[in-house]
Structure formats: structure tokens, C-alpha cells
């Protein structure tokens, strides 16, 4: 019969390996162009991966060397990690269950409205302290430099919201740095129409459509991360359950034979 201690060692080694792609995903989110501007997304992923790696190492050492007090500490930390991950996953699904882009006829790209998304995400990009950093990042990353008349059918959410005026404003594309409003076009009620500027340092960086584009990008990434969290959560519950069984078996052996150790 395979010893439970061996199973715990093996499973913790697997969760240790699992933490590596999680940390890698967090680093990838941190270094890729658009996510440099998503400050409230990248660090939770990296912290989760590092925490999971640490807990796995503790569990591995506890099971390998049969240190009972360390196994108890490991199970306690694992319990809080499961609760924390469960809460994060639920919140991620709740705050991303609303909102989607609206296809623009004939143009092929989508436009985004801030009011379509959850209140919590709206508040995050409406805070001046957050938005000033995000705005500066979008401007410095020069994501709008690649927006041309031919490339507009492949615009990202951030490019669609920040690099051009909303379609409802009635502007038409002249060149990379200039949009003109159609003559005779009635003024739109959209406040973004007045905010738009052909100045490369302004464009629509302060528009609600730009904030909506950032939120849409965050929403997609959070949903992908939440799906990964579900898989990790299931794995942690399995490891935690087996760890509890190993501890109970250890206590049973101690009571029966007057010695410590796993069966």
C-alpha cells in the first residue's frame, strides 16, 4: 500500500511545479505591452504563485521528514490559501460578468461603454490616482502609433477606446494624427466628443471610452485567470484532504504503537 506521506510529497511537488506557470503568467501579464497599464491585475497573480510555491515547499518538507508540527502549520496555511483563492475566484467572476464590446457596422472593430461594466471596475478606473498612472502608461507605450486606417479592423480594446474618437461623434479618419468631423453632422451628446483631441499627447486618453477599453481588457484577463484558479482550487482541495488524512493516520499510529510516523 502506498504510504500517505509519499502521496503528500508527490502532490506537493506537483503543486510546486504548478506554481511555476502561475508565476510565469503573472510576469507575462506584467511585461506585455497592454498589461503594463493594468496595475490592479498583475500583482495578485504573481503573489498567488509565490504563496503557492512557498506552501508547497512547506508541505513537501513536512511530509518528507515527517515533521508533525510543520504538517499542522502547512494544513492551516493551506486552508487559508483555499479560502483566499475561493474568495478571489468568486469576486473575479462577479465583477467580470457584465459588459461586452459593441460591434461598429462596416468598420469591423468594437467600441466599449464604461457604464456596461461592473460598478467596482468602473470605480477603479475613475479614481484619479489609478487613472493617472494608467493614462501615463498608455501614452508612454505608444499603443496608438500603430493605429492606421487599414489597421482599424484589428483594434484592441484599448486602441479602440483611447486612440480614436467614438463613432457617434461623426469624425472621419484623415491620417494617423488627424481626424475631421463630417460637415453638417449634428453634435453628439457623448461627452467624449468634446474631450477628443488630435494632439498626440491627448487623443482620447481622458475619455470614458478609453477607461472602458482598459476595463474590457482587464475583464478578459481576469476571466482567463479565474478559470485557471478553479483548476488550482480543485488541486489544492485534493492535496489538503490527503494532508488531513495523513495527519490523522499519523496520530492513529502514535496512539496505537506509541511512536510517530506515517503508515
C-alpha positions as CSV (number, residue, x, y, z in Angstrom):
1,X,0.0,0.0,0.0
2,X,1.4,3.4,-1.0
3,X,2.1,5.5,2.1
4,X,0.1,8.7,2.5
5,X,3.3,10.5,3.3
6,X,4.6,9.6,-0.2
7,X,1.4,10.8,-1.8
8,X,1.6,14.1,0.1
9,X,5.2,14.5,-1.0
10,X,4.3,13.8,-4.6
11,X,1.2,16.1,-4.7
12,X,3.1,19.0,-3.1
13,X,5.9,18.5,-5.7
14,X,3.2,18.8,-8.4
15,X,1.6,21.9,-6.8
16,X,5.2,23.3,-6.6
17,X,5.5,22.7,-10.3
18,X,2.0,24.2,-10.8
19,X,3.1,27.4,-9.1
20,X,5.8,28.0,-11.7
21,X,3.4,28.6,-14.7
22,X,1.2,30.8,-12.4
23,X,4.2,33.0,-11.6
24,X,5.2,32.9,-15.2
25,X,1.7,34.0,-16.2
26,X,1.9,36.9,-13.7
27,X,5.3,38.0,-15.1
28,X,3.9,37.7,-18.7
29,X,1.0,39.9,-17.7
30,X,3.4,42.4,-16.2
31,X,5.7,42.7,-19.2
32,X,3.4,42.5,-22.2
33,X,2.6,45.9,-23.6
34,X,-1.0,46.4,-22.6
35,X,-0.8,45.0,-19.1
36,X,1.9,47.4,-18.0
37,X,-1.1,49.7,-17.7
38,X,-3.2,47.3,-15.6
39,X,-1.8,47.8,-12.1
40,X,-4.6,46.1,-10.3
41,X,-4.3,42.8,-12.2
42,X,-0.7,41.6,-12.4
43,X,0.4,41.6,-8.7
44,X,-2.4,39.3,-7.4
45,X,-1.3,36.6,-9.9
46,X,2.4,36.8,-9.0
47,X,1.6,36.8,-5.3
48,X,-0.6,33.8,-5.6
49,X,2.1,31.9,-7.5
50,X,4.8,32.7,-4.9
51,X,2.5,31.9,-2.0
52,X,1.5,28.6,-3.6
53,X,5.2,27.8,-4.2
54,X,6.0,28.5,-0.5
55,X,3.1,26.4,0.8
56,X,4.1,23.5,-1.4
57,X,7.7,23.6,-0.1
58,X,6.5,23.6,3.5
59,X,4.2,20.6,2.7
60,X,6.9,18.8,0.9
61,X,9.4,19.2,3.8
62,X,6.7,18.3,6.4
63,X,5.7,15.1,4.6
64,X,9.2,14.1,3.6
65,X,10.8,14.4,7.0
66,X,7.6,13.6,8.9
67,X,7.5,16.8,11.0
68,X,4.1,16.8,12.6
69,X,4.0,20.4,13.8
70,X,5.1,21.6,10.4
71,X,2.4,19.5,8.7
72,X,-0.1,21.1,11.1
73,X,1.2,24.6,10.1
74,X,1.1,23.5,6.4
75,X,-2.6,22.4,6.7
76,X,-3.5,25.6,8.4
77,X,-1.9,27.8,5.8
78,X,-3.3,25.6,3.1
79,X,-6.8,26.1,4.5
80,X,-6.4,29.9,4.4
81,X,-5.0,29.7,0.9
82,X,-8.0,27.8,-0.3
83,X,-10.4,30.3,1.3
84,X,-8.5,33.2,-0.2
85,X,-8.4,31.7,-3.6
86,X,-12.1,30.8,-3.4
87,X,-12.9,34.4,-2.5
88,X,-10.7,35.8,-5.3
89,X,-12.3,33.5,-7.9
90,X,-15.8,34.4,-6.8
91,X,-15.0,38.1,-6.9
92,X,-13.3,37.7,-10.3
93,X,-16.4,36.1,-11.8
94,X,-18.8,38.5,-10.2
95,X,-17.0,41.7,-11.3
96,X,-16.5,40.4,-14.8
97,X,-20.0,39.0,-15.5
98,X,-21.2,42.3,-17.1
99,X,-20.1,44.2,-20.1
100,X,-19.1,43.5,-23.7
101,X,-17.9,45.4,-26.7
102,X,-20.4,46.7,-29.3
103,X,-19.6,46.0,-32.9
104,X,-19.4,49.0,-35.2
105,X,-21.1,48.4,-38.5
106,X,-18.9,48.2,-41.6
107,X,-15.7,49.1,-39.5
108,X,-15.2,45.6,-38.1
109,X,-13.9,46.7,-34.7
110,X,-15.7,47.1,-31.3
111,X,-16.4,50.1,-29.1
112,X,-16.8,50.0,-25.4
113,X,-19.0,51.8,-22.9
114,X,-17.9,52.3,-19.3
115,X,-21.5,52.0,-17.9
116,X,-21.8,48.4,-19.3
117,X,-19.3,47.1,-16.7
118,X,-19.5,46.4,-13.0
119,X,-19.5,49.3,-10.6
120,X,-16.4,48.1,-8.9
121,X,-14.3,48.1,-12.1
122,X,-15.7,51.5,-13.0
123,X,-14.6,52.9,-9.7
124,X,-11.1,51.5,-10.2
125,X,-10.5,53.4,-13.4
126,X,-12.4,56.5,-12.3
127,X,-10.1,57.1,-9.3
128,X,-7.6,59.8,-10.3
129,X,-4.8,58.0,-8.5
130,X,-5.3,54.9,-10.7
131,X,-6.2,56.6,-13.9
132,X,-3.2,59.0,-13.9
133,X,-0.9,56.0,-13.8
134,X,-2.8,54.1,-16.5
135,X,-3.1,57.1,-18.7
136,X,0.6,57.8,-18.5
137,X,1.4,54.2,-19.2
138,X,-0.9,54.1,-22.3
139,X,0.7,57.3,-23.6
140,X,4.3,56.1,-23.0
141,X,3.7,52.7,-24.5
142,X,2.7,54.4,-27.8
143,X,-0.1,51.9,-28.5
144,X,-1.8,54.5,-30.7
145,X,1.1,54.8,-33.1
146,X,0.1,51.6,-34.9
147,X,-3.5,52.8,-35.5
148,X,-3.9,53.5,-39.2
149,X,-6.9,53.4,-41.5
150,X,-6.1,49.9,-42.6
151,X,-5.4,48.5,-39.2
152,X,-8.7,49.7,-37.5
153,X,-10.5,46.4,-38.1
154,X,-8.0,44.8,-35.8
155,X,-8.0,47.3,-32.9
156,X,-7.5,46.1,-29.4
157,X,-10.0,47.3,-26.7
158,X,-7.5,49.9,-25.5
159,X,-6.7,51.2,-29.0
160,X,-10.4,51.4,-29.9
161,X,-11.3,53.4,-26.8
162,X,-8.2,55.6,-26.4
163,X,-6.7,56.1,-29.9
164,X,-9.7,57.4,-31.9
165,X,-12.9,59.3,-31.3
166,X,-16.2,57.3,-30.7
167,X,-18.0,56.6,-34.0
168,X,-21.1,58.5,-32.7
169,X,-19.0,61.7,-32.8
170,X,-19.0,61.7,-36.6
171,X,-15.3,62.1,-37.2
172,X,-13.6,60.6,-40.2
173,X,-10.0,59.4,-40.5
174,X,-7.6,61.5,-42.4
175,X,-4.3,60.1,-41.3
176,X,-2.5,58.7,-38.2
177,X,-2.5,62.0,-36.4
178,X,-5.7,63.7,-37.6
179,X,-9.5,63.1,-37.6
180,X,-12.0,65.6,-39.0
181,X,-15.7,65.9,-38.2
182,X,-18.2,65.4,-41.0
183,X,-19.6,68.7,-42.1
184,X,-23.3,69.1,-41.2
185,X,-23.0,66.4,-38.6
186,X,-25.2,67.1,-35.6
187,X,-23.2,67.4,-32.3
188,X,-23.3,64.1,-30.3
189,X,-24.4,64.0,-26.7
190,X,-21.4,61.8,-26.0
191,X,-19.1,63.9,-23.7
192,X,-16.1,62.1,-25.3
193,X,-16.6,64.0,-28.5
194,X,-15.6,67.2,-26.8
195,X,-12.7,65.6,-25.0
196,X,-11.2,64.1,-28.2
197,X,-8.1,66.0,-29.5
198,X,-5.8,65.5,-32.5
199,X,-2.9,66.3,-30.2
200,X,-0.9,63.1,-29.9
201,X,-0.4,63.7,-26.2
202,X,-4.2,63.9,-25.6
203,X,-6.2,61.9,-28.2
204,X,-9.0,60.3,-26.2
205,X,-6.8,59.4,-23.1
206,X,-9.3,61.1,-20.8
207,X,-12.4,59.7,-22.4
208,X,-14.8,57.3,-20.8
209,X,-14.3,55.1,-23.9
210,X,-10.6,54.9,-23.0
211,X,-11.5,53.8,-19.5
212,X,-14.0,51.3,-20.9
213,X,-11.3,49.9,-23.2
214,X,-9.0,49.3,-20.2
215,X,-11.8,47.7,-18.2
216,X,-12.7,45.4,-21.2
217,X,-9.0,44.3,-21.4
218,X,-8.9,43.7,-17.6
219,X,-12.2,41.8,-17.8
220,X,-10.9,39.4,-20.4
221,X,-7.7,38.7,-18.5
222,X,-9.5,38.3,-15.1
223,X,-11.9,35.7,-16.6
224,X,-9.0,33.7,-18.0
225,X,-7.2,33.8,-14.6
226,X,-10.4,32.9,-12.8
227,X,-10.7,29.7,-14.9
228,X,-7.1,28.8,-14.0
229,X,-7.9,29.5,-10.4
230,X,-10.7,26.9,-10.5
231,X,-8.3,24.2,-11.6
232,X,-5.8,25.3,-8.9
233,X,-8.5,25.4,-6.3
234,X,-9.6,21.8,-7.1
235,X,-6.0,20.6,-6.9
236,X,-5.5,22.4,-3.5
237,X,-8.6,20.8,-2.1
238,X,-7.4,17.4,-3.1
239,X,-3.9,18.0,-1.6
240,X,-5.5,19.5,1.6
241,X,-7.8,16.5,2.1
242,X,-5.0,14.0,1.7
243,X,-2.8,16.0,4.0
244,X,-5.6,15.9,6.7
245,X,-5.8,12.1,6.2
246,X,-2.0,11.8,6.6
247,X,-2.2,13.8,9.9
248,X,-5.0,11.6,11.2
249,X,-3.2,8.4,10.3
250,X,0.0,9.7,12.0
251,X,-2.0,10.3,15.2
252,X,-3.6,6.9,15.0
253,X,-0.2,5.2,14.6
254,X,1.2,7.2,17.5
255,X,-1.8,6.2,19.7
256,X,-1.6,2.6,18.7
257,X,2.2,2.0,18.7
258,X,3.5,4.9,20.8
259,X,5.6,6.2,18.0
260,X,5.4,9.0,15.4
261,X,5.3,8.3,11.8
262,X,3.1,7.9,8.8
263,X,1.6,4.5,7.9
